[in-house]
């Protein structure tokens, strides 16, 4: 185990005004929580220290090599960060900086091979050294090139970049910049309730909402006894995967919905069943959202992707909701959604076989241009208020 130092660079937080400090604090809190969850119950032994230095967060901790790898994995899920690097800290002294830079460059060359081209890139918020950033670049780069004369400087597209950051009396040297996920820190944009079906789309919608700083909890509509328990098991696994992106894991509310669908199917026009199911889901989810203090509902719907997602049908379904409904994937096609699902690590779970409640008792030719008045007439055929109350009473 050895002392490791990470430097985190902000994303949109850098554009904030008077409330920037609040966003910075939230990012630091989230970083600590993600790392502590990744490291497990013994995280106290790592002496984790967080510092905020003029537009950067510095993390210092005692990690083994395996724990360092785990920390890198966790930080790649930290929304609000543009990039991060493992750093070598040195005092702000040109000789010490140059010596450490040469040593770290050699270590990189030993691991990856000597590159053809390189550059040194310096950023200074601390002006203690009487040199500009470009002068430091030339001084350190020249020393490296003296020992490796085959190297050529390329400022645009180098094979290897060595970075130097001068910050508040201390300097940091890095040889690798890991991309961050961008966005805003989770917990800075309110709370949402996601309708999580078990398919490909809704998990992607949830993670994209996390990227915009929301916290997201989940509601799942369980089709039992007409579906098996595997659908709910899969949703719990998806929620676990999504929760890896937020510092405080959120619950899944499981609503028994199979008997409700059976009742609706027994008395209504088959072509309208799917929309009637969706309207009931919106009513129930809205009530759960009020209880959870969630400001909006969240779905994975994409405009025109299936019959229930035409503009007319979306409008008709939203009429039954008691809170606004957000659809982050509205303009995405299926390939774009799948690409993101694979990137977020939810795709392999989503394609596991399980019967979805949305297909229960569904008509082969559902309505694509619904009429709200017709739906309201159909809803007179069953006691939807009582059914909503019963479902809420039985929700886990």
N, C-alpha and C positions, 0 to 999 in steps of 0.2 A: 504494500500500500504506500502511495506517495501523494504529495500535495499536488492537486491539479487546479488549474485556473481556466475558466471559460469567460469569454467576453461576448455579450449579447448586444446586437445592434437592433435598434427600433425600426418599425415600419411606419405606418401612418401616424403613430404617436408624435413623431417629430414635427408634424404639421399642426398639432394642437396648440391652443393659446393658453389662457389663464388656468385651464383645468388640466394642463399637461401632466402636472405632478401626480394627479389622481390616477391617470392612466399608467404612468410609470410605476406607481406603487402597486397597482393591480397586476401588472405584468410580472413584477418581482414576486408577489405572493403566489401567482399561478406557477411560475417557474419552480419555486420551492415545493409546492404541493405535487407537481408532476414528478419531480425528482424523488421526493420522499415515497410516493406510491411505487415508482419504478424500483427503488432500492429496497423496499419492504420494511418490515418492522424494526430492523436494526439500523435505520437511517441515522439515528442519533449519534452513532459511533463515528460518523464521517465528518463531524465538525463542520457542517455546511454553513458558510458565511455568504451573505448577499450584500453587495455594495452598489450604490448608484453614483456614477461618475459622468456628469455632463453628457447626457444623451447615450449612455451605455450602462449596462448592468454587468458587474463582475461577480462571478461565482467562484468561491474557493472551497475546496473540499478534499478530504483524504479518501482517494479511490484506488482500488486495484485496477488492473488493465481491463478486466471483465466489467467492472462497475463503470469505468469510463465509457466503454462501448454502450452500456445500458443507458448512461446519462445522455450520450449523443442521440440515441434513439428517442428518448423522452423529449429532449429539447426540439427535435424536428417536428413535434406535434404542438409546440407552444405558439398559439396564435398571438399576433401582435409583434412578432419579431421578423426582421428581414433576413438576418443571417447571424451565425455565431462561429466562433473559432476557439479551439484550445490554445492557450497562450503560454508563453514563457515570460514571467515577469522579471524585470531588471531595474536597477536604479537608472534615473535619467542622466546618464553619462555616456558620451559618444563612444569612448573606448569599450565600456561594458556592453553597450548596445551592439557595436560592431562584432565583438567577440562572440556574443550569444547568437547573433544573426549568422555568422559563419558556421558555428556549431550546428544550428538548426538546419541550415541549408545542406550541410554535409549529411546529416541524419536523413533528410528527405532524399538526397541522391542515393544513399546506400539502400533505401527501401524501394525506390522507384526507378533508379537508373539516372545517370546524368542527363539533364535535358539539353536540347539544342539552344533554346531561347529562355530568357528569364527577365524579370524586372523586380525592382524593389519599390514598394508603395508605402509612403509615410503619411500619417495624419497627425496633426498636432492641435490639441486643445490647450496643452501646457507649452508656453513659449520660453521655458527656462533655458533651453539650448539656444545659443546665438546663431542658429542656422535655420534656413527655410526648409520646408519639406523636401523640395527638389534637391537642395544641397545635401541633405541627409541621404536621400536616395542615391545620389552620385557617389558619396563617400562610402557608404556600406556596399553598394553594388560594385564599386571599383575594387574593394578589398576581396569580395567573393570572386570576381573575375580574375584577379591576380593568381588565385589558387586553382582556378578552373579556366584556363585561357581559351578553351574551345567554346565557351558560352558566348552567345550573342544577345545583346539587349533588344527586346521587343516590347514596346510600351502598349501595343494594341491587343495582341493575341499571344501572350507568352505561354510556353509549356509549363513554366513554374513561376509563381508569384510569392515573394516573401514580403509580409506586411509588418509595419511598425506603427504602433499607436503610442503617442506621448500623452499621458493623462495624469494631471494632478500630482506631480512629483514622482510618478512611477511610469515606466514604459513597458510595453507588451509586444512580443514578437510572435507572429503566427506564420504557418506555412500551408494551412488549409482553411478555406472558408466554406462552411456548411450552409446551404440555403435554408432559410426559415420558411414557414407557411404563409407569412404576411398577415394582413388583416388587423383586427383589433383584439385586445385581451378579452378573453371570455369573462363575462360578468360586468361589462361596461355598457351593454345595450339592452338590458331588461331580460325578462324570462318568457320563453315560448313553450307551447305544448305541441309536440309532433305526433301526428297520426302515423304510427309505425306499422306497416302492413307485413313486412317480411320479404318484400320484393327488392328490386335493385334501386328504385328511385328514392324512396323516403329516407333511407339512411344517408344518401348523398345530400339531400335537402337539409337534413339535420346538421351535418358537418359544415355545410356552407353557411348555415345560420350561426354556428359557433364561430366561424371565421369572422363574421361581422360583429362579434362581441356579445352575442346573446348566450344565456344559459338555456339548455333544452332538456325538458323531461318528456315522457313518452306515454301514449295511450295506444293499446292494441285491442282490436275487436276480435274476440275468440269465437270461432264458428262451431265449437263443440255443442252438442254431441254429433254434429254432421261432419265435422272434421276431427282429425286426431290431435293429440297433444303436441305433435312435432312442430306444428306451426307456431305455437306459443313458445316452445323451447328455442326455436330458431330466432324469434324476435328477442328473447332474453339474451341470446348470444350476440345479436346485432347491437343491442343497447350497450352491452359490455364493450364492444369494439368502438362504438361512438363515444362512450364515456371516457375512453383513454385520451380523448382530445380536450376534456374539460376537467378542471382541477377538483371539482366536487361531483362525484358520480350521482346521476339523477335516476329516479325510479321509473319502472314501467307499470302503468295502471292497466290491468287486464279486465276488459268488459265482456261479460257473457252475452254473446250476440246471436248465437245460432237459433234460439227459440224465437227471438224477435224477428229474424229473417223468415222463419217458418210461418209465423203469424201474418206478416206482411204478404208473403207469397200466396197465402191461402185466400186472400180477399181482394187482391188488387190486379190491375192490368199488367200482364207479364212484361210488356215493353217498357214499363215505367219502374219496374222493381229495383233495378240498380240505383236509380236516382233516389227512390224512396229510402233505400238502405243508406245512401250517402247523406241524405238529409237527417236521418235519425242519428247517424254517427256525429254529424255536426252539432246536433242538439246536446247529445251526451257529452261530447268532448268539450263543448263550451261550458257546461256546468262544472266539469272537472277543472277547466282552466280558471274559472272564477274561484274555485276552492283552493287552487294552487297559487293564485295570484299571478297567473300567466297572462300577459297582455294580449297575445294573439295565438291563433292556431297556425300550424305549419304542416304542409303536405308536400308530397313529391310529384304532384301533377305537372304535366307538360301539355301545353295547348295543342289539342287535336290528336294526341297520341292514341287515345282510345275513345270509344263512343261517349263515355261519361265525362270526357274532358274537352268537348267542344265548348265554345264560348257561351252559347245559350245554356248548356247544361251546368257549366261552372257557375253562372249567374244564378240559376235556379237553385243549386245546392247551397250557395252562400246565403241565400235568403233565410235559410233555417238556422244559420249560425248566430250565436249571441255575442261573438267577438270577431274582430277582423281575421281574415285567413290569408296567410302569406304563402306564396308559391315560388321559391327560389329557382326552380327548374322550368319555369313557364316557357322560356324561349329556347330550351335545350333540346337537341334531338337525342335519340336513344344511344347512338355511338358516343356522343359527348358525355352522357350520363354514365355509361359503362366505363369510359376512360377514367372518370373521377372515382367511381366505385373501386376500380382496381388500385388506383393511387392511394385511396383512403384505407384499403384493406377490408372492405365490406363485401366485395363482389363474390368471393368464394363462399361466403356464408349465405348470401342472398339467393344463390342458384341451387342451394341444397333443396331436394324435393320436399314439398309440404303443401297441402291443400289450403288455399287462401279462402277466407270467408266471402270475399267479394264475388266469387264465382258461384256461390250456392244459389240454387233456384234461378239462375240468370237466364234470360231469354236469349235465343240465338240472334235475334235482330232487335237490339234495344234502341230506344228512341235517341236520335242524335240532335234533335231540335225541340227540346221540351217546351211545354207551355206551362207556366207557373200556375195558372188557374186550374189546369187539368190535374196537376200534382196536388194542389190543395183539395180538390174534390176527392181524389184517391185517399188522402189522409183522413178524410171523414169516415172512412171505412174501418179504421182501427184506432184504439185509444192511445195515441202516441204519448201524451203527457204522462199517463200512468205507466206506460212501458219505459219511458225515460227514467222515471223515479225508481222503478223496480230494478232497472239495470244499474243505476248508481248505487243502490243499496247493496247490490251483489258484487260490485267492482272490487277487485283485489288491489 
